[in-house]
Amino acid sequence: MKLKNKLTFLLILVIMSQILLLFCSKKGENFVEIIRENFQTVIDGKTTDLYTLKNSNGIIIKITNYGGKIVQILVPGRDGNLGDIVLGYETIDGFINGSPSMGALIGRYANRIANGKFELNGKTYTLATNNGPNHLHGGNKGFRFKVWDAKQIDDQTLQLSYLSIDGEEGYPGNLIVKVTYTLTNEDELKIDYYAVTDKSTVLNLTNHAFFNLAGQGNSLVLDHEVLINADFFTPTDKTNIPTGKITPVKGTPFDFTQTTKIGARINNDDEQLKFGNGYDHNYVVNKSDDPLTFAARVYEPTTGRVMKVFTTEPGIQLYTGNSLSDKDIGKAGKKYPARSAFCLETQHYPDSPNQTNFPTTVLNPGEEFKSITVYKFSVN
């Protein structure tokens, strides 16, 4: 009888260990642990680090002060398991040598400026042309390459600040920028942008997180279902510079006013889609009475994850990872092929400094630039 009891006990232990092993294996498939020490180094005389935000519901966000880059966002799916929904790298070296915009704060000017030139107060300013004939995302050494000063306010708030000196990347004015990341108990990632200058300049700030709600590196995003609160978009020329027109989305592949899969029309025979090799376009957000306006919603059907975007910005760029390459190896050794992520970058319109009919991006001395974007996560 005693032997039988021992055998039963051993059998129970074996079963429990197998269940535990299966559970841990399943969790391990969903995300890899990001080690703080792998982000601690010195770049341009400034120390880099990794900062962790947590809320009361178990959501975890990790951010490095190198480029203000979002390294990891862990949110649950409908099965309750956490999954990492942003592309990125496990080490600071990965971010230095990998795709430079991955998860980054973008400035001074997010998106493109035609021919790397703009005129302000009668003076022409010349910028780096790092995207064909155009200036992209602040140039060769924009904000995405800078080590920001970091102050972790509490477990849910990180403040980053940076002084961009007069003439940096060709832009006028000493610009003080502060960006605050807050993870709320309502499962929102809130990004507050603030800036002041001592000389008139142009400014367009955003975050360039690459999302895949099925889990980073797990699939393409063509089955993600998207709704964008925009009746108009800004078509571009073949170099992705807006033509100046503001065009209705109705009757075009750019109509996401009703929930539509990303892949439903991405390969249509459409000139604009060919220019971007997919979606890489600015949408004109339908404004509401509330300054913080609902801009977009994305739903991933296999995990049930939902992400909503709210912003005070007038535009939002839908980018479908068209230039990603499976030569790029990210977290957990995952490959990142084209269209394995999407970006929803809240912004002023591309090339606004050269387009007088677009909302102005000029910031003058004595003025304060303030902008808010919220990414809200849930499960359906």
C-alpha positions in Angstrom: 0.0 0.0 0.0 2.9 2.3 0.9 4.6 1.5 -2.4 1.4 2.2 -4.3 1.1 5.6 -2.6 4.7 6.4 -3.4 4.1 5.5 -7.1 1.0 7.6 -7.2 2.8 10.5 -5.6 5.7 10.2 -8.1 3.2 10.1 -11.0 1.5 13.2 -9.7 4.9 15.0 -9.5 5.8 13.9 -13.1 2.5 15.2 -14.4 2.8 18.5 -12.5 6.4 19.0 -13.8 5.2 18.4 -17.3 2.4 20.9 -17.0 4.8 23.5 -15.5 7.3 22.8 -18.3 4.6 23.2 -20.9 3.4 26.5 -19.3 6.9 27.9 -19.1 7.6 26.8 -22.7 4.5 28.5 -23.8 5.4 31.7 -22.0 8.9 31.6 -23.4 7.6 31.3 -26.9 5.7 34.6 -26.5 8.6 36.8 -25.3 12.3 36.8 -24.4 13.6 38.4 -21.2 15.4 41.7 -21.9 18.4 42.1 -19.6 19.2 45.6 -18.3 22.9 45.0 -18.3 22.8 44.5 -22.1 21.8 48.2 -22.4 24.4 49.8 -20.2 27.2 51.4 -22.1 28.6 54.8 -23.0 27.9 56.6 -26.3 29.3 60.0 -27.1 30.3 60.3 -23.4 26.8 59.7 -22.1 25.5 56.6 -20.3 22.8 54.4 -21.8 20.4 52.3 -19.7 17.2 50.3 -19.8 14.1 51.5 -17.9 11.1 49.4 -17.0 7.5 50.6 -16.6 4.8 48.4 -15.0 1.2 48.9 -14.2 -1.2 47.2 -11.8 -2.6 44.9 -14.5 0.8 43.3 -15.3 1.6 45.2 -18.5 5.4 45.8 -18.9 7.1 48.4 -21.1 10.9 48.6 -21.5 12.6 51.7 -22.9 16.2 52.7 -23.5 17.4 56.3 -23.4 19.4 55.6 -26.5 17.1 57.3 -29.1 14.2 57.1 -26.5 13.5 53.7 -28.1 10.7 51.4 -27.0 12.4 48.0 -26.6 9.5 45.9 -25.4 5.8 46.1 -24.8 4.3 43.0 -23.0 0.5 42.8 -23.1 -1.9 39.8 -22.6 -3.9 38.2 -25.3 -7.3 36.6 -24.8 -5.6 33.5 -23.5 -4.1 35.6 -20.7 -0.5 35.0 -21.8 1.8 38.0 -22.2 3.2 38.7 -25.7 5.8 41.2 -26.9 4.0 43.3 -29.5 6.9 45.5 -30.8 9.9 44.7 -32.9 13.3 45.5 -31.6 16.6 44.0 -30.3 17.8 42.4 -27.1 20.9 44.5 -26.7 22.1 48.1 -27.2 24.4 46.9 -29.9 21.4 45.5 -31.7 19.8 49.0 -31.7 23.0 50.7 -32.8 23.6 48.3 -35.7 20.0 47.5 -36.6 17.1 49.4 -38.2 17.7 53.0 -36.8 14.0 54.0 -36.4 12.9 50.8 -34.5 10.9 52.1 -31.6 12.6 55.5 -31.7 11.8 59.1 -30.8 12.0 60.9 -34.1 13.1 64.6 -34.5 13.7 67.3 -35.1 11.4 66.6 -38.0 9.6 63.3 -38.3 9.0 62.1 -41.9 10.3 63.9 -45.0 11.3 67.3 -46.1 11.7 67.7 -49.8 15.2 68.1 -51.2 16.5 68.7 -47.6 15.6 72.4 -47.8 13.1 74.8 -46.3 12.8 78.5 -46.0 12.0 80.3 -42.7 11.8 84.0 -42.1 13.5 84.7 -45.5 16.4 82.3 -44.9 17.0 79.0 -46.6 18.1 76.1 -44.4 19.9 73.0 -45.8 19.5 69.6 -44.2 21.1 66.2 -44.9 19.5 64.2 -47.7 19.4 60.7 -46.3 16.4 59.3 -48.2 17.0 59.6 -51.9 16.8 63.4 -52.6 14.9 64.1 -49.4 15.6 64.6 -45.7 14.0 61.9 -43.4 13.5 61.6 -39.7 15.8 64.4 -38.6 18.8 63.3 -40.7 21.9 61.3 -40.3 22.2 62.1 -36.6 18.7 62.9 -35.6 17.0 62.3 -32.2 16.8 58.6 -32.8 20.7 58.4 -32.5 21.0 60.6 -29.4 21.4 59.5 -25.7 18.7 61.3 -23.8 18.9 62.4 -20.2 16.6 60.1 -18.3 14.7 60.4 -15.0 12.4 57.6 -13.8 9.7 59.4 -11.9 8.1 56.2 -10.6 7.3 52.7 -11.7 4.9 54.0 -14.3 6.6 57.2 -15.6 9.9 57.9 -17.5 10.9 61.4 -18.5 13.5 61.9 -21.2 15.1 65.3 -22.1 17.5 66.5 -24.8 19.1 69.8 -25.8 19.4 70.0 -29.6 21.9 72.8 -30.2 21.6 75.5 -32.8 22.6 74.2 -36.2 22.4 70.5 -35.3 21.6 68.7 -38.5 21.1 72.1 -40.1 18.1 73.2 -38.0 18.1 76.6 -36.4 17.7 77.3 -32.7 18.7 75.7 -29.4 15.8 73.4 -28.8 15.0 71.9 -25.4 12.8 68.7 -25.8 11.1 66.7 -23.1 9.3 63.5 -23.7 7.4 61.7 -20.9 6.3 58.0 -21.2 3.6 57.0 -18.8 2.0 53.6 -18.5 -1.4 54.1 -16.8 -3.5 51.6 -14.9 -6.0 51.9 -17.7 -3.5 50.0 -19.9 -2.5 53.1 -21.9 0.9 54.2 -23.0 0.8 58.0 -22.9 3.5 60.0 -24.6 3.7 63.7 -23.8 6.0 65.8 -26.0 7.2 69.3 -25.0 9.7 71.7 -26.6 10.9 75.3 -26.5 13.4 77.1 -28.7 15.4 80.4 -28.6 15.1 80.9 -32.4 12.4 80.2 -34.9 12.6 76.6 -36.1 10.5 73.8 -37.5 9.5 70.8 -35.4 7.7 67.5 -35.9 8.0 64.8 -33.2 6.7 61.2 -33.1 7.5 57.7 -32.0 8.3 55.1 -34.6 7.3 51.8 -32.8 6.9 48.8 -35.1 3.8 46.9 -33.9 2.7 43.3 -34.5 -0.2 42.5 -32.2 0.2 38.7 -32.9 3.7 39.0 -31.3 6.9 40.3 -32.7 8.4 38.1 -35.4 5.5 35.7 -35.3 3.7 36.6 -38.6 3.0 39.2 -41.2 0.5 41.9 -40.3 -1.7 41.5 -43.4 -4.6 40.0 -41.3 -4.6 42.8 -38.8 -7.9 44.7 -39.0 -7.5 48.5 -39.1 -9.8 51.4 -38.8 -8.5 55.0 -39.3 -10.6 58.0 -38.3 -9.7 59.9 -41.5 -11.7 60.9 -44.5 -8.7 62.4 -46.3 -5.0 61.6 -46.9 -2.1 63.4 -48.5 -1.0 61.6 -51.7 2.7 61.7 -52.6 5.0 61.8 -55.6 7.3 58.9 -56.4 9.9 60.1 -53.7 7.1 60.0 -51.0 6.8 63.8 -50.8 3.2 65.1 -50.5 2.0 66.7 -53.7 0.1 69.3 -51.6 -3.3 67.8 -52.4 -5.6 66.6 -49.6 -7.6 63.8 -51.2 -10.7 61.9 -50.1 -10.0 58.3 -49.2 -13.4 57.1 -50.4 -13.2 54.8 -53.4 -9.4 54.3 -53.0 -7.3 51.6 -51.3 -6.6 54.1 -48.6 -10.1 54.0 -47.2 -10.0 52.6 -43.6 -13.0 54.4 -42.4 -14.6 50.9 -42.0 -12.6 48.1 -40.4 -10.4 46.5 -43.1 -7.5 44.1 -43.2 -4.2 45.6 -43.9 -3.7 43.1 -46.7 -7.1 43.5 -48.3 -5.9 46.1 -50.9 -2.2 46.5 -50.3 -1.3 44.9 -53.6 -3.8 46.7 -55.7 -2.7 48.2 -59.0 -2.5 51.7 -57.5 0.1 54.4 -58.2 0.3 55.5 -54.6 0.7 52.0 -53.3 3.5 51.4 -55.8 5.3 54.6 -54.7 5.3 53.3 -51.1 5.6 49.6 -51.9 2.5 49.4 -49.7 1.1 51.9 -47.2 3.4 54.7 -46.2 1.0 57.7 -46.2 -0.2 60.4 -43.9 -3.9 60.5 -43.0 -5.7 63.7 -42.0 -7.3 62.8 -38.7 -11.0 63.8 -38.4 -11.0 66.3 -35.5 -13.4 66.2 -32.6 -14.4 68.6 -29.8 -11.9 66.8 -27.6 -8.3 67.9 -28.3 -7.2 64.3 -27.7 -8.9 62.7 -30.8 -9.5 59.1 -31.6 -7.3 58.4 -34.6 -7.1 54.6 -35.2 -8.0 51.1 -34.0 -6.2 47.9 -34.8 -7.4 44.4 -34.0 -5.5 41.1 -34.3 -8.0 38.2 -34.5 -5.8 35.2 -33.4 -4.8 36.8 -30.1 -7.7 39.2 -29.6 -5.4 42.1 -28.9 -6.7 45.6 -29.7 -4.8 48.8 -29.9 -6.4 52.2 -30.1 -4.6 55.4 -30.9 -5.6 58.9 -29.6 -3.7 62.1 -30.4 -3.7 65.9 -30.4 -1.7 65.8 -33.7 -3.5 66.6 -37.1 -2.1 63.6 -38.9 -1.2 59.9 -38.6 1.2 57.9 -40.8 0.2 54.3 -41.6 3.4 52.5 -42.5 3.3 48.7 -43.2 6.9 47.8 -42.7 7.6 47.7 -46.5 11.3 48.2 -46.1 11.8 45.6 -43.4 14.1 42.7 -44.4 14.4 39.1 -43.1 18.1 39.8 -42.9 17.3 41.8 -39.9 17.4 39.5 -36.8 15.5 40.8 -33.8 14.5 39.6 -30.3 14.5 35.8 -29.7 16.3 35.4 -33.0 13.2 36.3 -34.9 13.5 37.5 -38.5 11.6 40.7 -39.5 10.6 40.3 -43.2 8.7 43.0 -45.1 5.2 43.7 -43.8 5.9 41.9 -40.5 4.9 45.1 -38.6 2.9 48.3 -38.9 3.5 51.8 -37.6 0.9 54.4 -36.7 3.0 57.5 -36.3 1.1 60.6 -35.0 2.5 63.7 -36.6 2.1 67.0 -38.5 2.1 66.4 -42.2 5.3 65.5 -44.1 7.1 68.4 -45.8 4.9 71.0 -44.0 7.7 73.5 -44.0 7.4 73.7 -47.8 3.6 73.3 -48.0 1.8 76.5 -47.0 -1.6 74.8 -47.1 -0.6 72.3 -44.4 -0.8 73.0 -40.6 2.3 74.9 -39.6 5.2 73.2 -37.9 7.0 76.5 -37.0 7.9 77.0 -33.3 8.9 80.5 -32.3 10.7 81.8 -29.2 8.3 82.3 -26.3 6.0 79.5 -27.6 5.6 76.0 -26.1 5.2 72.9 -28.3 2.9 70.4 -26.6 1.6 67.2 -28.0 0.0 64.0 -26.6 -0.4 60.6 -28.1 -2.0 57.6 -26.3 -1.8 53.9 -27.3 -4.5 52.0 -25.4 -4.3 48.2 -25.2 -7.2 45.8 -24.6 -8.5 42.4 -25.6 -11.6 41.5 -27.6 
